[in-house]
Amino acid sequence: MPAPKERTNIKLQAERAVLAAVRLPNSRYDQRDPFGELQALAEQAGAQAVGTIEQRLDRVVAGTYMGAGKLKELRALCDELQATTVIFDHDLSPRQMANIEEVVERKIIDRSELILDIFAGRATTTEAQLQVELAQLEYTFPRLRAMWDHLERIVGSGGIAGIGTRGPGEQQLEIDRRLAQRRKLALQTRLREIQERKKRAVAQRNLDHFTVGIVGYTNAGKSTLFNTLTPGGAYADDRVFATLVTRTRDWNLGGGLRVLLSDTVGFVRDLPHNLSASFKATLEEATHANIVLIVLDISDPAAELHYQTVNETLDDLFEEQRKSEHTRSRAKGIEGDSDWQPPPRVLLLNKIDRLADNRDLLVWQRKVPGAIPIVASSKGGPGHAGLEALIRDAATGGLLDVIATVNLEDSRTIDTLEKRGEVLDRQYDATTVTLRVRIGKRQLDQLRSLGAKMTIAPVLPVKPARKSARKPAQRSTKAKSRK
């Protein structure tokens, strides 16, 4: 079977594929199911995984990644299984791809190319489509020489040539690179405009609302939880990368308290660097949220690896945000580190109903104190009351009964008090309204910081109602005395 010459697309629909990997001493993968994630990714791209092959090495072979003997074995396996494609669980250099294709005589796809293909098929919004196209360009740009075989000079100084084509000539590769670079700059400009608008919108929203971001490994149940807690509308499916765009909705916690909940794109091990950079804006909700909820599928055998990947990704995002805030402070002439702090993280142990017993749950609760066991698909199910109580306490900072007098012309403050608190009484006079409001301390402090023109009467903390265990006994005694 001749090796493909022009790699103009990487579509894998209905292709029979062999999965390949090199296991190094420091490789991170699920040893109980080494090819589980790669197979799921391949199937989502439309390929049919028909076989696997792996090799254990101390270091990769520079030119072919795998050893020469293993490549011959790979070719024989492809012949036997009638596979047309080989998918590697690693990133390969253009030269490595070309050398492997020469031996195996099949199309070679690496991990980054596979993920890019899935993202391209899932992108529905303009922003997501631009991000995918930019990531694909950044991936293919250094690989143009290996992807095309028409690198001869289009025109030389002699020979037959049409009008306008005479001259020193130019390689097709140079034309392709120039066109790709031009398109890349145009995409970056458009994306920068969209992302700047989004950044301003997120910043303004965080001033007006308490925000909660849902993050987690792909297919952990984030969108299912989002749809359970809010009116939702997020696409939820039991497959990787079901969500590619951030969706934000009101989460009603009762008592007039609402927070904004955001569902974000799922993380994955070894996400392509250029794709991670392109999709950073979709995680803007998480980096600016007041609290981050990490959804973890603890029924998955690779849960430990997934949790590690999510935390490392968040660490990288928050470090970049810290540097950005520091640069912004320096630009304003403020010396020293900025006072920006990353939001706290809360671990949600999802899919506890799929566990054979509670041993794994107890291990995770000991490992991460404060983790909340939940069933994302069950409204009011295990853990939901505790999660709502935690978010309510964080959002309010403690409830206060206040008497606020506001000028009638300040409609924004009045509207905020009514939406963010529970109005217990309302009295009007000619120019002002006096509201008795039960509101969170955090919301009240935020209103003051925004310059709300209001006067506050003595502030009283709301005391929780006391439960008495004696009353039923007293009623019982009286009832006996009547008899």
C-alpha positions as semicolon CSV with decimal commas, in nm:
position;residue;x (nm);y (nm);z (nm)
1;M;0,000;0,000;0,000
2;P;0,164;0,325;-0,111
3;A;0,215;0,596;0,149
4;P;-0,010;0,901;0,105
5;K;0,169;1,192;-0,060
6;E;-0,058;1,486;0,006
7;R;-0,197;1,520;0,359
8;T;-0,463;1,780;0,284
9;N;-0,701;1,644;0,549
10;I;-0,691;1,404;0,841
11;K;-1,052;1,287;0,846
12;L;-1,080;0,946;1,008
13;Q;-1,441;0,852;0,929
14;A;-1,476;0,472;0,920
15;E;-1,099;0,421;0,895
16;R;-0,952;0,111;1,056
17;A;-0,676;0,228;1,288
18;V;-0,400;0,071;1,494
19;L;-0,311;0,254;1,818
20;A;0,060;0,285;1,898
21;A;0,257;0,410;2,197
22;V;0,608;0,421;2,340
23;R;0,618;0,384;2,718
24;L;0,903;0,575;2,880
25;P;1,001;0,552;3,248
26;N;0,828;0,885;3,321
27;S;0,522;0,831;3,098
28;R;0,184;0,921;3,250
29;Y;-0,098;0,690;3,148
30;D;-0,356;0,459;3,302
31;Q;-0,168;0,133;3,344
32;R;-0,491;-0,063;3,397
33;D;-0,620;0,050;3,056
34;P;-0,317;0,187;2,863
35;F;-0,505;0,264;2,542
36;G;-0,848;0,345;2,691
37;E;-0,833;0,722;2,647
38;L;-0,668;0,711;2,304
39;Q;-0,931;0,462;2,185
40;A;-1,209;0,691;2,307
41;L;-1,050;0,985;2,124
42;A;-1,006;0,780;1,805
43;E;-1,367;0,663;1,813
44;Q;-1,490;1,018;1,866
45;A;-1,297;1,117;1,554
46;G;-1,480;0,843;1,364
47;A;-1,205;0,580;1,345
48;Q;-1,240;0,215;1,436
49;A;-0,960;0,096;1,663
50;V;-0,876;-0,258;1,550
51;G;-0,545;-0,319;1,728
52;T;-0,278;-0,182;1,960
53;I;0,101;-0,197;1,981
54;E;0,340;-0,053;2,240
55;Q;0,712;-0,053;2,311
56;R;0,896;0,017;2,635
57;L;1,208;0,228;2,591
58;D;1,439;0,431;2,814
59;R;1,428;0,709;2,554
60;V;1,263;0,758;2,216
61;V;1,444;0,687;1,890
62;A;1,526;1,031;1,746
63;G;1,430;0,968;1,384
64;T;1,137;0,727;1,413
65;Y;1,022;0,750;1,779
66;M;0,988;0,367;1,781
67;G;1,265;0,120;1,718
68;A;1,319;-0,016;1,365
69;G;1,213;-0,369;1,460
70;K;0,894;-0,244;1,624
71;L;0,805;-0,041;1,315
72;K;0,831;-0,356;1,101
73;E;0,606;-0,531;1,352
74;L;0,365;-0,238;1,329
75;R;0,353;-0,267;0,952
76;A;0,286;-0,642;0,972
77;L;0,004;-0,580;1,220
78;C;-0,152;-0,322;0,987
79;D;-0,132;-0,570;0,699
80;E;-0,295;-0,841;0,908
81;L;-0,577;-0,618;1,038
82;Q;-0,620;-0,427;0,709
83;A;-0,565;-0,099;0,895
84;T;-0,523;0,217;0,690
85;T;-0,415;0,450;0,971
86;V;-0,182;0,444;1,272
87;I;-0,258;0,677;1,564
88;F;0,026;0,752;1,806
89;D;-0,041;0,849;2,169
90;H;0,232;1,116;2,144
91;D;0,327;1,429;1,955
92;L;0,554;1,349;1,660
93;S;0,785;1,581;1,472
94;P;0,731;1,626;1,095
95;R;1,047;1,425;1,024
96;Q;0,941;1,141;1,254
97;M;0,601;1,127;1,081
98;A;0,761;1,112;0,738
99;N;1,009;0,840;0,843
100;I;0,738;0,626;1,006
101;E;0,512;0,660;0,702
102;E;0,798;0,548;0,481
103;V;0,832;0,221;0,677
104;V;0,469;0,149;0,766
105;E;0,316;0,285;0,443
106;R;0,005;0,407;0,625
107;K;-0,124;0,745;0,723
108;I;0,028;0,847;1,059
109;I;-0,172;1,062;1,304
110;D;-0,026;1,188;1,631
111;R;-0,216;1,279;1,948
112;S;-0,231;1,654;1,879
113;E;-0,362;1,603;1,526
114;L;-0,630;1,366;1,655
115;I;-0,751;1,610;1,922
116;L;-0,752;1,894;1,670
117;D;-0,971;1,687;1,440
118;I;-1,222;1,622;1,721
119;F;-1,229;1,989;1,819
120;A;-1,286;2,088;1,456
121;G;-1,589;1,862;1,440
122;R;-1,732;1,999;1,768
123;A;-1,677;2,373;1,714
124;T;-2,011;2,548;1,660
125;T;-1,964;2,911;1,765
126;T;-1,765;3,163;1,566
127;E;-1,507;3,195;1,844
128;A;-1,457;2,819;1,876
129;Q;-1,423;2,780;1,499
130;L;-1,163;3,058;1,485
131;Q;-0,971;2,901;1,773
132;V;-0,969;2,560;1,608
133;E;-0,857;2,701;1,273
134;L;-0,577;2,897;1,440
135;A;-0,464;2,590;1,634
136;Q;-0,463;2,382;1,316
137;L;-0,257;2,646;1,135
138;E;-0,007;2,662;1,421
139;Y;0,018;2,284;1,412
140;T;0,057;2,247;1,035
141;F;0,281;2,549;0,970
142;P;0,611;2,383;1,073
143;R;0,497;2,061;0,903
144;L;0,432;2,198;0,554
145;R;0,749;2,048;0,408
146;A;0,654;1,699;0,526
147;M;0,290;1,733;0,419
148;W;0,344;1,819;0,052
149;D;0,550;1,666;-0,222
150;H;0,513;1,945;-0,484
151;L;0,819;2,142;-0,367
152;E;0,980;2,182;-0,705
153;R;1,020;2,532;-0,851
154;I;0,702;2,643;-1,020
155;V;0,891;2,832;-1,287
156;G;1,258;2,863;-1,374
157;S;1,437;3,105;-1,597
158;G;1,378;2,891;-1,901
159;G;1,118;2,656;-2,034
160;I;0,758;2,711;-2,133
161;A;0,574;2,955;-1,909
162;G;0,263;3,166;-1,932
163;I;0,234;3,542;-1,905
164;G;0,321;3,669;-1,561
165;T;0,504;3,355;-1,456
166;R;0,849;3,423;-1,594
167;G;1,124;3,517;-1,350
168;P;1,334;3,353;-1,086
169;G;1,038;3,140;-0,972
170;E;0,928;3,048;-0,623
171;Q;0,879;2,723;-0,437
172;Q;0,521;2,615;-0,365
173;L;0,632;2,563;-0,006
174;E;0,718;2,934;0,025
175;I;0,377;3,030;-0,115
176;D;0,201;2,797;0,128
177;R;0,397;2,933;0,420
178;R;0,324;3,293;0,327
179;L;-0,049;3,224;0,286
180;A;-0,058;3,034;0,615
181;Q;0,123;3,316;0,796
182;R;-0,113;3,576;0,652
183;R;-0,419;3,373;0,757
184;K;-0,271;3,315;1,101
185;L;-0,225;3,688;1,163
186;A;-0,582;3,758;1,048
187;L;-0,719;3,491;1,283
188;Q;-0,515;3,620;1,575
189;T;-0,647;3,973;1,518
190;R;-1,010;3,860;1,508
191;L;-0,969;3,636;1,811
192;R;-0,796;3,911;2,008
193;E;-1,093;4,142;1,947
194;I;-1,343;3,875;2,056
195;Q;-1,140;3,779;2,362
196;E;-1,090;4,139;2,475
197;R;-1,465;4,196;2,458
198;K;-1,522;3,874;2,650
199;K;-1,262;3,964;2,911
200;R;-1,433;4,298;2,975
201;A;-1,773;4,127;2,995
202;V;-1,643;3,867;3,243
203;A;-1,478;4,135;3,458
204;Q;-1,800;4,341;3,468
205;R;-2,010;4,035;3,544
206;N;-1,785;3,945;3,836
207;L;-1,836;4,292;3,980
208;D;-2,212;4,250;3,965
209;H;-2,244;3,883;4,063
210;F;-2,088;3,605;4,265
211;T;-1,954;3,359;4,007
212;V;-1,884;2,987;4,023
213;G;-1,688;2,796;3,756
214;I;-1,724;2,423;3,685
215;V;-1,405;2,258;3,560
216;G;-1,285;1,901;3,525
217;Y;-1,152;1,632;3,299
218;T;-1,343;1,571;2,979
219;N;-1,651;1,351;3,028
220;A;-1,646;1,390;3,408
221;G;-2,010;1,507;3,424
222;K;-1,965;1,886;3,426
223;S;-2,246;1,967;3,181
224;T;-2,480;1,720;3,352
225;L;-2,424;1,897;3,685
226;F;-2,466;2,236;3,516
227;N;-2,803;2,130;3,370
228;T;-2,913;1,990;3,708
229;L;-2,835;2,309;3,903
230;T;-2,957;2,565;3,644
231;P;-3,212;2,598;3,362
232;G;-2,906;2,479;3,171
233;G;-2,933;2,398;2,805
234;A;-2,573;2,273;2,792
235;Y;-2,515;1,978;2,562
236;A;-2,436;1,676;2,779
237;D;-2,326;1,343;2,635
238;D;-2,121;1,045;2,748
239;R;-1,829;1,126;2,521
240;V;-1,510;1,330;2,528
241;F;-1,520;1,703;2,444
242;A;-1,899;1,725;2,437
243;T;-1,856;2,088;2,552
244;L;-1,631;2,327;2,359
245;V;-1,773;2,664;2,460
246;T;-1,840;2,817;2,800
247;R;-2,204;2,852;2,899
248;T;-2,319;3,068;3,194
249;R;-2,659;3,058;3,368
250;D;-2,827;3,173;3,691
251;W;-2,812;2,925;3,981
252;N;-3,099;2,996;4,221
253;L;-2,993;2,916;4,577
254;G;-3,321;3,029;4,731
255;G;-3,404;3,324;4,955
256;G;-3,352;3,568;4,671
257;L;-2,989;3,461;4,630
258;R;-2,867;3,384;4,279
259;V;-2,514;3,321;4,160
260;L;-2,376;3,273;3,810
261;L;-2,259;2,922;3,722
262;S;-2,030;2,858;3,422
263;D;-1,971;2,529;3,242
264;T;-1,628;2,512;3,073
265;V;-1,447;2,295;2,821
266;G;-1,304;1,972;2,961
267;F;-0,935;1,922;3,024
268;V;-0,738;1,630;2,884
269;R;-0,392;1,483;2,940
270;D;-0,125;1,620;2,705
271;L;-0,354;1,875;2,544
272;P;-0,172;2,021;2,242
273;H;0,010;2,337;2,349
274;N;-0,118;2,547;2,060
275;L;-0,473;2,429;2,126
276;S;-0,440;2,502;2,496
277;A;-0,322;2,855;2,415
278;S;-0,604;2,909;2,165
279;F;-0,872;2,791;2,407
280;K;-0,741;2,986;2,704
281;A;-1,016;3,243;2,658
282;T;-1,283;2,976;2,701
283;L;-1,143;2,919;3,051
284;E;-1,162;3,290;3,136
285;E;-1,468;3,209;3,346
286;A;-1,264;2,973;3,565
287;T;-0,970;3,206;3,621
288;H;-1,200;3,491;3,726
289;A;-1,458;3,289;3,922
290;N;-1,504;3,342;4,295
291;I;-1,503;2,964;4,350
292;V;-1,397;2,677;4,122
293;L;-1,580;2,345;4,141
294;I;-1,369;2,052;4,018
295;V;-1,592;1,767;3,901
296;L;-1,414;1,430;3,920
297;D;-1,553;1,098;3,799
298;I;-1,427;0,871;4,079
299;S;-1,574;0,564;3,910
300;D;-1,311;0,604;3,636
301;P;-1,001;0,386;3,695
302;A;-0,783;0,682;3,586
303;A;-0,943;0,926;3,834
304;E;-0,609;0,996;4,007
305;L;-0,444;1,091;3,676
306;H;-0,746;1,304;3,580
307;Y;-0,737;1,495;3,910
308;Q;-0,364;1,558;3,872
309;T;-0,412;1,683;3,514
310;V;-0,692;1,923;3,614
311;N;-0,494;2,070;3,904
312;E;-0,180;2,114;3,691
313;T;-0,385;2,288;3,420
314;L;-0,546;2,518;3,678
315;D;-0,205;2,593;3,832
316;D;-0,078;2,700;3,489
317;L;-0,386;2,914;3,420
318;F;-0,373;3,087;3,758
319;E;0,001;3,149;3,730
320;E;-0,053;3,318;3,394
321;Q;-0,337;3,521;3,544
322;R;-0,115;3,625;3,837
323;K;0,155;3,743;3,596
324;S;-0,105;3,930;3,392
325;E;-0,237;4,108;3,702
326;H;0,119;4,192;3,809
327;T;0,194;4,342;3,466
328;R;-0,129;4,543;3,482
329;S;-0,036;4,676;3,827
330;R;0,314;4,775;3,707
331;A;0,159;4,959;3,411
332;K;-0,046;5,164;3,659
333;G;0,269;5,249;3,854
334;I;0,191;5,017;4,147
335;E;0,505;4,852;4,282
336;G;0,518;4,506;4,435
337;D;0,300;4,204;4,371
338;S;-0,068;4,255;4,291
339;D;-0,323;4,154;4,554
340;W;-0,491;3,908;4,314
341;Q;-0,545;3,564;4,464
342;P;-0,656;3,249;4,280
343;P;-1,008;3,133;4,367
344;P;-1,051;2,844;4,612
345;R;-1,114;2,499;4,467
346;V;-1,382;2,256;4,583
347;L;-1,363;1,892;4,473
348;L;-1,692;1,722;4,379
349;L;-1,666;1,342;4,376
350;N;-1,911;1,255;4,100
351;K;-2,076;0,926;3,996
352;I;-2,062;0,771;4,343
353;D;-2,368;0,567;4,242
354;R;-2,143;0,369;4,003
355;L;-1,904;0,251;4,274
356;A;-1,919;-0,115;4,371
357;D;-1,856;-0,017;4,736
358;N;-1,754;0,289;4,940
359;R;-1,382;0,214;4,969
360;D;-1,277;0,442;4,682
361;L;-1,502;0,720;4,815
362;L;-1,346;0,697;5,163
363;V;-0,995;0,704;5,014
364;W;-1,074;1,026;4,821
365;Q;-1,236;1,191;5,124
366;R;-0,924;1,121;5,330
367;K;-0,700;1,241;5,048
368;V;-0,892;1,566;4,986
369;P;-1,061;1,687;5,307
370;G;-1,381;1,878;5,234
371;A;-1,451;1,693;4,908
372;I;-1,825;1,656;4,847
373;P;-1,969;1,328;4,711
374;I;-2,244;1,390;4,453
375;V;-2,449;1,236;4,177
376;A;-2,447;1,512;3,914
377;S;-2,759;1,390;3,737
378;S;-2,974;1,376;4,053
379;K;-3,139;1,704;4,152
380;G;-3,146;1,719;4,529
381;G;-2,943;1,398;4,543
382;P;-2,643;1,316;4,762
383;G;-2,422;1,615;4,837
384;H;-2,635;1,879;4,665
385;A;-2,762;2,033;4,990
386;G;-2,408;2,056;5,126
387;L;-2,282;2,209;4,800
388;E;-2,558;2,471;4,799
389;A;-2,489;2,557;5,164
390;L;-2,118;2,599;5,091
391;I;-2,180;2,829;4,793
392;R;-2,447;3,023;4,983
393;D;-2,208;3,093;5,273
394;A;-1,930;3,194;5,034
395;A;-2,161;3,417;4,830
396;T;-2,311;3,601;5,126
397;G;-2,025;3,609;5,375
398;G;-2,296;3,576;5,640
399;L;-2,647;3,720;5,630
400;L;-2,732;4,061;5,776
401;D;-3,061;4,241;5,843
402;V;-3,013;4,603;5,732
403;I;-3,231;4,909;5,698
404;A;-3,116;5,088;5,384
405;T;-3,239;5,431;5,281
406;V;-3,182;5,499;4,913
407;N;-3,262;5,800;4,694
408;L;-3,540;5,711;4,449
409;E;-3,323;5,836;4,163
410;D;-3,066;5,564;4,237
411;S;-3,261;5,291;4,063
412;R;-2,956;5,069;4,017
413;T;-2,890;5,040;4,391
414;I;-3,258;4,975;4,462
415;D;-3,269;4,710;4,191
416;T;-2,952;4,544;4,322
417;L;-3,085;4,534;4,679
418;E;-3,408;4,376;4,559
419;K;-3,235;4,120;4,338
420;R;-2,945;4,031;4,566
421;G;-3,131;4,033;4,895
422;E;-3,467;3,949;5,048
423;V;-3,679;4,262;5,100
424;L;-3,873;4,227;5,427
425;D;-4,032;4,575;5,437
426;R;-4,053;4,882;5,213
427;Q;-4,152;5,242;5,295
428;Y;-4,156;5,541;5,060
429;D;-4,144;5,915;5,114
430;A;-4,111;6,203;4,868
431;T;-3,750;6,143;4,762
432;T;-3,633;5,815;4,921
433;V;-3,728;5,456;4,983
434;T;-3,638;5,276;5,306
435;L;-3,591;4,903;5,268
436;R;-3,546;4,645;5,537
437;V;-3,337;4,386;5,356
438;R;-3,183;4,052;5,446
439;I;-2,864;4,048;5,242
440;G;-2,518;3,894;5,248
441;K;-2,233;4,090;5,400
442;R;-2,031;4,039;5,082
443;Q;-2,306;4,186;4,863
444;L;-2,339;4,484;5,095
445;D;-1,964;4,551;5,093
446;Q;-1,962;4,523;4,715
447;L;-2,243;4,778;4,684
448;R;-2,053;5,021;4,904
449;S;-1,732;4,973;4,705
450;L;-1,920;5,057;4,386
451;G;-2,023;5,391;4,536
452;A;-2,389;5,316;4,608
453;K;-2,553;5,624;4,765
454;M;-2,741;5,485;5,063
455;T;-2,748;5,514;5,439
456;I;-2,745;5,200;5,651
457;A;-2,914;5,177;5,990
458;P;-2,773;4,945;6,263
459;V;-2,671;4,616;6,100
460;L;-2,793;4,302;6,273
461;P;-2,660;3,952;6,199
462;V;-2,929;3,695;6,120
463;K;-2,928;3,430;6,389
464;P;-3,017;3,078;6,287
465;A;-3,341;2,952;6,433
466;R;-3,293;2,743;6,743
467;K;-3,434;2,393;6,747
468;S;-3,568;2,278;7,081
469;A;-3,600;1,910;7,157
470;R;-3,812;1,976;7,470
471;K;-4,127;2,107;7,304
472;P;-4,258;1,772;7,180
473;A;-4,199;1,626;7,526
474;Q;-4,381;1,920;7,693
475;R;-4,677;1,888;7,459
476;S;-4,682;1,517;7,534
477;T;-4,684;1,584;7,911
478;K;-4,972;1,835;7,880
479;A;-5,161;1,591;7,670
480;K;-5,122;1,327;7,942
481;S;-5,234;1,572;8,214
482;R;-5,551;1,653;8,020
483;K;-5,634;1,288;8,014
